[in-house]
Amino acid sequence: MSAQSEFARLAVTDGRAALVTVIAGGDVGAKLLVRADGSTEGGLGTPDLDRVAVEAADDLLWAERSETRELGDTTLFVDVVAPAPRLVVFGAVDYAAALSRLARAAGW
């Protein structure tokens, strides 16, 4: 399975991962998948670039945001997927009931 296919599978199943893609300089189009447990799949062309990409992916993975990173003459796009947020309501008072109705109306 390719890194991109695995990334798509993780996105659908509420997984957490980052797909790092070279978008300028270097080997354009090369992809590296970084999973939440630190395992990787694919490569960006050099071990040094892979190491830096894993560090960038780890930073953004837990911040749950995607962005570009420039490393010398190489530009990387780090695409992050994370589980959907959840709302847990404790209690059975009027406030909890109102919050539950509001959350349902908002699509939670």
DAJOLIN-V52674 format. One record per pair of residues at least 4 apart in sequence whose C-alpha atoms are under 8 Angstrom apart, sorted by sequence separation. I is the first residue (numbers start at 1). J is the second residue. D is the distance in whole Angstrom. If there is no record, write none. Layout:
i:I j:J d:D
i:I j:J d:D
This chain:
i:1 j:5 d:6
i:2 j:6 d:6
i:3 j:7 d:6
i:4 j:8 d:6
i:5 j:9 d:6
i:6 j:10 d:6
i:7 j:11 d:6
i:8 j:12 d:6
i:9 j:13 d:6
i:10 j:14 d:6
i:11 j:15 d:6
i:22 j:26 d:7
i:24 j:28 d:6
i:34 j:38 d:6
i:35 j:39 d:5
i:45 j:49 d:7
i:46 j:50 d:6
i:47 j:51 d:6
i:48 j:52 d:6
i:49 j:53 d:6
i:50 j:54 d:6
i:51 j:55 d:6
i:52 j:56 d:6
i:53 j:57 d:6
i:54 j:58 d:6
i:55 j:59 d:6
i:56 j:60 d:6
i:57 j:61 d:6
i:58 j:62 d:7
i:59 j:63 d:7
i:60 j:64 d:6
i:61 j:65 d:7
i:70 j:74 d:6
i:71 j:75 d:6
i:92 j:96 d:6
i:93 j:97 d:6
i:94 j:98 d:6
i:95 j:99 d:6
i:96 j:100 d:6
i:97 j:101 d:6
i:98 j:102 d:6
i:99 j:103 d:6
i:100 j:104 d:6
i:101 j:105 d:6
i:102 j:106 d:6
i:103 j:107 d:6
i:104 j:108 d:5
i:1 j:6 d:6
i:10 j:15 d:5
i:11 j:16 d:7
i:22 j:27 d:7
i:23 j:28 d:5
i:34 j:39 d:6
i:35 j:40 d:6
i:44 j:49 d:6
i:45 j:50 d:8
i:60 j:65 d:6
i:70 j:75 d:4
i:71 j:76 d:8
i:91 j:96 d:6
i:92 j:97 d:7
i:103 j:108 d:5
i:10 j:16 d:7
i:22 j:28 d:5
i:23 j:29 d:6
i:34 j:40 d:5
i:44 j:50 d:6
i:60 j:66 d:7
i:69 j:75 d:6
i:70 j:76 d:6
i:90 j:96 d:7
i:10 j:17 d:7
i:21 j:28 d:8
i:22 j:29 d:5
i:33 j:40 d:5
i:34 j:41 d:7
i:43 j:50 d:6
i:68 j:75 d:7
i:69 j:76 d:5
i:89 j:96 d:6
i:21 j:29 d:6
i:22 j:30 d:6
i:32 j:40 d:7
i:33 j:41 d:5
i:68 j:76 d:5
i:69 j:77 d:6
i:21 j:30 d:6
i:22 j:31 d:7
i:32 j:41 d:6
i:33 j:42 d:6
i:68 j:77 d:4
i:69 j:78 d:7
i:7 j:17 d:7
i:21 j:31 d:5
i:32 j:42 d:5
i:67 j:77 d:6
i:68 j:78 d:6
i:89 j:99 d:8
i:7 j:18 d:8
i:20 j:31 d:6
i:21 j:32 d:7
i:31 j:42 d:6
i:32 j:43 d:5
i:66 j:77 d:8
i:67 j:78 d:6
i:89 j:100 d:7
i:7 j:19 d:7
i:19 j:31 d:7
i:20 j:32 d:5
i:31 j:43 d:6
i:32 j:44 d:6
i:66 j:78 d:5
i:67 j:79 d:7
i:19 j:32 d:6
i:20 j:33 d:6
i:30 j:43 d:7
i:31 j:44 d:6
i:56 j:69 d:8
i:66 j:79 d:5
i:19 j:33 d:5
i:20 j:34 d:8
i:30 j:44 d:5
i:65 j:79 d:8
i:66 j:80 d:5
i:4 j:19 d:7
i:18 j:33 d:6
i:19 j:34 d:6
i:30 j:45 d:7
i:65 j:80 d:6
i:3 j:19 d:8
i:17 j:33 d:7
i:18 j:34 d:5
i:64 j:80 d:6
i:17 j:34 d:6
i:18 j:35 d:6
i:27 j:44 d:7
i:64 j:81 d:7
i:17 j:35 d:4
i:27 j:45 d:7
i:32 j:50 d:8
i:60 j:78 d:8
i:64 j:82 d:6
i:16 j:35 d:7
i:17 j:36 d:6
i:26 j:45 d:8
i:61 j:80 d:6
i:16 j:36 d:6
i:34 j:54 d:7
i:38 j:58 d:8
i:60 j:80 d:7
i:61 j:81 d:8
i:32 j:53 d:8
i:57 j:78 d:6
i:61 j:82 d:8
i:87 j:108 d:7
i:22 j:44 d:7
i:36 j:58 d:8
i:56 j:78 d:8
i:86 j:108 d:8
i:21 j:44 d:8
i:34 j:57 d:7
i:53 j:76 d:8
i:57 j:80 d:8
i:34 j:58 d:8
i:36 j:61 d:7
i:7 j:33 d:7
i:4 j:31 d:8
i:3 j:31 d:7
i:3 j:32 d:7
i:4 j:33 d:8
i:3 j:33 d:6
i:20 j:53 d:7
i:20 j:57 d:7
i:3 j:41 d:6
i:19 j:57 d:8
i:3 j:42 d:6
i:18 j:57 d:6
i:2 j:42 d:8
i:18 j:58 d:8
i:18 j:61 d:6
i:17 j:61 d:7
i:16 j:61 d:7
i:26 j:73 d:8
i:25 j:73 d:6
i:26 j:74 d:6
i:24 j:73 d:8
i:25 j:74 d:4
i:24 j:74 d:6
i:25 j:75 d:6
i:23 j:74 d:8
i:24 j:75 d:5
i:22 j:74 d:7
i:23 j:75 d:6
i:24 j:76 d:7
i:22 j:75 d:6
i:23 j:76 d:6
i:22 j:76 d:5
i:23 j:77 d:7
i:21 j:76 d:6
i:22 j:77 d:6
i:20 j:76 d:6
i:21 j:77 d:5
i:20 j:77 d:6
i:21 j:78 d:7
i:20 j:78 d:4
i:19 j:78 d:6
i:20 j:79 d:6
i:18 j:78 d:6
i:19 j:79 d:5
i:18 j:79 d:5
i:19 j:80 d:7
i:18 j:80 d:4
i:17 j:80 d:6
i:18 j:81 d:6
i:16 j:80 d:8
i:17 j:81 d:6
i:16 j:81 d:5
i:17 j:82 d:7
i:15 j:81 d:7
i:16 j:82 d:4
i:14 j:81 d:8
i:15 j:82 d:6
i:16 j:83 d:6
i:14 j:82 d:6
i:15 j:83 d:6
i:14 j:83 d:4
i:11 j:81 d:6
i:14 j:84 d:7
i:10 j:81 d:8
i:11 j:82 d:7
i:11 j:83 d:8
